[in-house]
Amino acid sequence: MAMAKGKSFMYGYTTPKPYSHSEIERSIQYDINVVEQWIYYLKEYQSDNFSLENKNILEIGPGSDLGTGLYLLSKDCLRYNAFDVNDLASQTPADLYKSLMHVIAANDPQKESYLRSQLDSYRNGQESRLNYYVGSISDLAEHIGKGALPVCKKLKFSIAF
């Protein structure tokens, strides 16, 4: 614990992934595997015909990128909302998202323009199905009961459920 605290103090908080954004293929495969494992276990516990279609997803602590969110949107979830106390995803290189969209488009070419539009809307502070909120956990707990998280002025976008 002391070593982790020392590392965080010296280098700042870093992603829980043991590799950097520069390993794009590895990062993409990690994001896809995470979502596929979620789907597998949800089917195990709910039913074999479980679908993400039209579901609102909230991921707490998305880590270093929003690749899981883009992949979930490609699986037809209605909205992806991510919440973190550390703003790690703002440092993600555009090439990672571009490459992820190409991987997804290999199976469904029409998804690429949809995902690109959602990512662009998010980056431009417009309404999007891809949302990322950075704040304290007390902010999340306070606003979840109200059905929506507040507009985050620092990042100029909002999350709504």
TIVO-476645 format. One record per residue (C-alpha): residue number from 1; residue in one letter; y, x, z. Coordinates in steps of 0.1 Angstrom, whole numbers. Layout:
N
i->NUM, aa->A, v->Y, u->X, w->Z;
...
//
This chain:
161
i->1, aa->M, v->0, u->0, w->0;
i->2, aa->A, v->24, u->28, w->9;
i->3, aa->M, v->16, u->46, w->-24;
i->4, aa->A, v->24, u->14, w->-44;
i->5, aa->K, v->56, u->10, w->-25;
i->6, aa->G, v->65, u->46, w->-32;
i->7, aa->K, v->58, u->42, w->-69;
i->8, aa->S, v->78, u->10, w->-70;
i->9, aa->F, v->107, u->28, w->-52;
i->10, aa->M, v->106, u->58, w->-75;
i->11, aa->Y, v->100, u->41, w->-109;
i->12, aa->G, v->110, u->5, w->-103;
i->13, aa->Y, v->85, u->-23, w->-106;
i->14, aa->T, v->63, u->-19, w->-137;
i->15, aa->T, v->38, u->-41, w->-154;
i->16, aa->P, v->4, u->-46, w->-138;
i->17, aa->K, v->-11, u->-35, w->-172;
i->18, aa->P, v->-23, u->1, w->-170;
i->19, aa->Y, v->-7, u->9, w->-204;
i->20, aa->S, v->27, u->6, w->-220;
i->21, aa->H, v->42, u->-17, w->-247;
i->22, aa->S, v->38, u->11, w->-272;
i->23, aa->E, v->0, u->3, w->-273;
i->24, aa->I, v->7, u->-29, w->-293;
i->25, aa->E, v->-28, u->-37, w->-304;
i->26, aa->R, v->-41, u->-33, w->-269;
i->27, aa->S, v->-13, u->-55, w->-255;
i->28, aa->I, v->-21, u->-82, w->-281;
i->29, aa->Q, v->-58, u->-81, w->-273;
i->30, aa->Y, v->-50, u->-83, w->-236;
i->31, aa->D, v->-28, u->-114, w->-241;
i->32, aa->I, v->-54, u->-131, w->-263;
i->33, aa->N, v->-82, u->-123, w->-239;
i->34, aa->V, v->-63, u->-137, w->-209;
i->35, aa->V, v->-58, u->-171, w->-226;
i->36, aa->E, v->-93, u->-172, w->-240;
i->37, aa->Q, v->-107, u->-166, w->-205;
i->38, aa->W, v->-85, u->-194, w->-191;
i->39, aa->I, v->-98, u->-218, w->-218;
i->40, aa->Y, v->-134, u->-207, w->-211;
i->41, aa->Y, v->-131, u->-214, w->-173;
i->42, aa->L, v->-111, u->-246, w->-178;
i->43, aa->K, v->-139, u->-259, w->-201;
i->44, aa->E, v->-165, u->-248, w->-174;
i->45, aa->Y, v->-147, u->-267, w->-147;
i->46, aa->Q, v->-133, u->-297, w->-166;
i->47, aa->S, v->-153, u->-305, w->-196;
i->48, aa->D, v->-165, u->-289, w->-229;
i->49, aa->N, v->-139, u->-308, w->-248;
i->50, aa->F, v->-109, u->-295, w->-228;
i->51, aa->S, v->-79, u->-288, w->-250;
i->52, aa->L, v->-45, u->-273, w->-244;
i->53, aa->E, v->-30, u->-297, w->-269;
i->54, aa->N, v->1, u->-314, w->-255;
i->55, aa->K, v->-2, u->-296, w->-221;
i->56, aa->N, v->28, u->-281, w->-202;
i->57, aa->I, v->18, u->-247, w->-190;
i->58, aa->L, v->35, u->-229, w->-161;
i->59, aa->E, v->26, u->-192, w->-157;
i->60, aa->I, v->38, u->-175, w->-126;
i->61, aa->G, v->41, u->-138, w->-130;
i->62, aa->P, v->36, u->-134, w->-167;
i->63, aa->G, v->39, u->-97, w->-166;
i->64, aa->S, v->54, u->-74, w->-192;
i->65, aa->D, v->56, u->-98, w->-222;
i->66, aa->L, v->54, u->-134, w->-233;
i->67, aa->G, v->24, u->-129, w->-256;
i->68, aa->T, v->3, u->-153, w->-236;
i->69, aa->G, v->30, u->-179, w->-241;
i->70, aa->L, v->31, u->-174, w->-278;
i->71, aa->Y, v->-7, u->-175, w->-280;
i->72, aa->L, v->-8, u->-207, w->-259;
i->73, aa->L, v->18, u->-223, w->-283;
i->74, aa->S, v->-5, u->-214, w->-312;
i->75, aa->K, v->-32, u->-233, w->-293;
i->76, aa->D, v->-9, u->-264, w->-295;
i->77, aa->C, v->3, u->-266, w->-259;
i->78, aa->L, v->34, u->-286, w->-257;
i->79, aa->R, v->55, u->-261, w->-237;
i->80, aa->Y, v->50, u->-227, w->-221;
i->81, aa->N, v->71, u->-220, w->-190;
i->82, aa->A, v->69, u->-186, w->-174;
i->83, aa->F, v->84, u->-177, w->-140;
i->84, aa->D, v->88, u->-142, w->-125;
i->85, aa->V, v->107, u->-125, w->-98;
i->86, aa->N, v->109, u->-93, w->-119;
i->87, aa->D, v->125, u->-94, w->-154;
i->88, aa->L, v->98, u->-74, w->-172;
i->89, aa->A, v->95, u->-94, w->-204;
i->90, aa->S, v->131, u->-88, w->-215;
i->91, aa->Q, v->121, u->-52, w->-223;
i->92, aa->T, v->93, u->-61, w->-247;
i->93, aa->P, v->97, u->-46, w->-281;
i->94, aa->A, v->101, u->-71, w->-310;
i->95, aa->D, v->72, u->-53, w->-328;
i->96, aa->L, v->47, u->-66, w->-302;
i->97, aa->Y, v->56, u->-102, w->-309;
i->98, aa->K, v->58, u->-97, w->-347;
i->99, aa->S, v->23, u->-81, w->-347;
i->100, aa->L, v->9, u->-109, w->-324;
i->101, aa->M, v->22, u->-135, w->-348;
i->102, aa->H, v->5, u->-117, w->-377;
i->103, aa->V, v->-28, u->-117, w->-358;
i->104, aa->I, v->-24, u->-154, w->-351;
i->105, aa->A, v->-14, u->-161, w->-387;
i->106, aa->A, v->-46, u->-145, w->-400;
i->107, aa->N, v->-64, u->-176, w->-387;
i->108, aa->D, v->-37, u->-201, w->-393;
i->109, aa->P, v->-8, u->-190, w->-416;
i->110, aa->Q, v->14, u->-220, w->-408;
i->111, aa->K, v->16, u->-210, w->-371;
i->112, aa->E, v->36, u->-178, w->-378;
i->113, aa->S, v->68, u->-196, w->-388;
i->114, aa->Y, v->65, u->-221, w->-359;
i->115, aa->L, v->60, u->-193, w->-334;
i->116, aa->R, v->89, u->-173, w->-349;
i->117, aa->S, v->112, u->-203, w->-346;
i->118, aa->Q, v->102, u->-208, w->-310;
i->119, aa->L, v->108, u->-172, w->-301;
i->120, aa->D, v->141, u->-171, w->-320;
i->121, aa->S, v->153, u->-203, w->-302;
i->122, aa->Y, v->143, u->-188, w->-269;
i->123, aa->R, v->162, u->-155, w->-276;
i->124, aa->N, v->193, u->-174, w->-288;
i->125, aa->G, v->194, u->-196, w->-257;
i->126, aa->Q, v->185, u->-227, w->-276;
i->127, aa->E, v->159, u->-253, w->-266;
i->128, aa->S, v->125, u->-239, w->-271;
i->129, aa->R, v->89, u->-246, w->-262;
i->130, aa->L, v->87, u->-209, w->-250;
i->131, aa->N, v->107, u->-205, w->-218;
i->132, aa->Y, v->111, u->-176, w->-193;
i->133, aa->Y, v->128, u->-179, w->-160;
i->134, aa->V, v->136, u->-150, w->-136;
i->135, aa->G, v->145, u->-158, w->-100;
i->136, aa->S, v->133, u->-159, w->-64;
i->137, aa->I, v->102, u->-178, w->-55;
i->138, aa->S, v->123, u->-201, w->-33;
i->139, aa->D, v->142, u->-212, w->-65;
i->140, aa->L, v->109, u->-222, w->-81;
i->141, aa->A, v->97, u->-241, w->-51;
i->142, aa->E, v->130, u->-259, w->-47;
i->143, aa->H, v->132, u->-271, w->-83;
i->144, aa->I, v->96, u->-277, w->-92;
i->145, aa->G, v->97, u->-310, w->-72;
i->146, aa->K, v->127, u->-321, w->-92;
i->147, aa->G, v->108, u->-318, w->-124;
i->148, aa->A, v->129, u->-291, w->-140;
i->149, aa->L, v->141, u->-256, w->-133;
i->150, aa->P, v->178, u->-249, w->-135;
i->151, aa->V, v->196, u->-233, w->-163;
i->152, aa->C, v->195, u->-195, w->-158;
i->153, aa->K, v->230, u->-184, w->-165;
i->154, aa->K, v->221, u->-147, w->-166;
i->155, aa->L, v->195, u->-152, w->-194;
i->156, aa->K, v->212, u->-183, w->-210;
i->157, aa->F, v->182, u->-206, w->-213;
i->158, aa->S, v->165, u->-232, w->-192;
i->159, aa->I, v->130, u->-244, w->-184;
i->160, aa->A, v->121, u->-280, w->-184;
i->161, aa->F, v->87, u->-296, w->-177;
//
